[in-house]
Amino acid sequence: MGASGSGTSTLARALADHWSVPHADADDYFWVPSDPPYGHKRDEVARVSLMREVFVPREAWVLAGSVVGWGEAVVEECDAIVFLTLDPDERLRRLEEREVHRRAGRSFDEDAWAEFLDWAGSYDDPSFDGRSRVLHEAWLTERPQPVLRLDSAASPRALVDAVLDWSPDTPA
């Protein structure tokens, strides 16, 4: 987990590939599929129910994204949590770069994009009352699972290696 643009999906996919297990992204359960995407939230009960149908019963899986405030029942089944942080300017640069590839020749709502960037840029603002670093840090203190904290300025390979080398029995 981590802020939008911190690399949670990239790391989760790489770990899932390494372990040959399914990868799930919280956004795929939070949002109802639509075009343009991310316009309609799925009901909280339906989110968890869908997660339980699709991947939770499997022997192993990797979940990317934030489920704070709605997915704790699924997180209870996780062995560990990886929390990614990244310099805010670099996160926003990555988001811009990612969006250029997503849009590639498609029209998009510039107002919605500006609103998203404003939201994503507020993550590190301690006074922001939405999905934020403060909210994530508080949530992590309530989790019984070990938490590995990584700076995602490192390469995806280095992040995978850090997770693979980590022993949850020792503080990160």
Summary of the structure (lengths in Angstrom):
residues: 172
radius of gyration: 16.1
end to end distance: 15.4
largest distance: 48.7
contacts: 453
relative contact order: 0.19
helix: 46%
strand: 11%
